[in-house]
Amino acid sequence: MPEHHDLMGGKLHLYRRERSSYWQCSTFLAGKNWRISTKEESLAHAKDFAEDWYLELRGKKREGELHVGRTFKQAAEQFLHEYEIITAGERSPQYVESLDLRLRVHLLPFFGDRVLSEITPGLVQEYRIHRATSRTDEKTGEPLRPSRSTLHQEIVALRHVLKTANRHGWLPFLLVYLVWRLGYDRRGFPAWTALAWVLVLICFFFMPPPRPDPGLTPVNINYVWGMSDTAAQQLMPPAAWVAGLIVLLPALLYAPVHVLLRRFMPKPVR
């Protein structure tokens, strides 16, 4: 039978599974179960580790630093489950296996337990640095840097996982939560609109248009050529479609959301 001890008034649980020499600890905090291995075989040392870990979690919760939500690992598992089914017959088993390998060997050890809202461009840059410096040549001591192609394929796998999370609505809910925690600034509407206009024009003039077989190449970004990735819309001239996006996006989407956020979200923290 597994050994079990309750600490901190029953709020912290310390246990050791059968066939394991290490003690594990768990607690329920901020609506989520948290678990970690103490990496300790001694019960006394494991108790010290578990209590320090629990108090650290409580401190992060008090300071608003305890991130709750879907993790990268959960999104990666969902992506692999969907991708193998959806692309059956279109992608070779070797390609799917290579994605799985990149996730398990490189991406999951770095991003796995991170909540999706924590994965920012800055963290992705940290991952690039980690990959360039984490291994060294035993003879020369020089860093063993992955090739540009290898690193590019890993970033493609990362992008696949984040797109899966977005499709399932895991990222928008996190964004709403962050606005609720940090507050909404009324300057967001003009900034949002100006940024959207710039991005629409960049995507129209400089990004790839639709093509019959886009594969994994990003095309028709922000739907500047219509709603299809394989062919441009034929309802009106391309310039008229882009002009419609520039006018209607703020009027029909950004302005109503702006009114709702000003009405229901707290003011920003200064």
Number of C-alpha atoms within 10 A of each C-alpha: 6 9 10 13 13 14 15 11 7 9 12 20 21 23 18 19 13 10 7 10 12 17 24 23 25 19 20 13 16 13 8 10 9 14 14 13 16 20 13 16 14 12 16 10 13 21 22 12 18 26 17 12 18 22 12 13 18 16 13 13 15 10 9 10 11 15 16 18 16 17 20 25 21 16 23 25 14 15 19 18 11 12 15 17 9 10 12 11 9 9 12 12 12 9 11 15 13 15 18 17 14 18 23 15 10 14 21 17 11 18 21 18 13 18 19 24 20 15 14 10 9 10 13 15 11 13 18 17 12 13 18 16 14 10 14 13 10 9 6 7 9 11 14 14 18 14 9 9 9 12 17 13 14 20 17 14 20 20 12 19 22 19 15 20 22 15 11 11 11 18 19 14 12 19 12 14 15 13 16 16 15 15 19 20 16 14 9 13 17 14 10 14 18 13 11 18 18 12 14 19 15 13 19 20 10 8 15 15 21 22 15 9 10 14 11 8 9 12 20 23 19 14 20 29 25 21 14 15 20 17 15 17 17 10 9 9 10 16 12 11 17 19 14 12 18 19 12 13 14 20 12 10 10 18 17 13 13 19 13 11 20 15 11 11 17 15 17 13 9 5
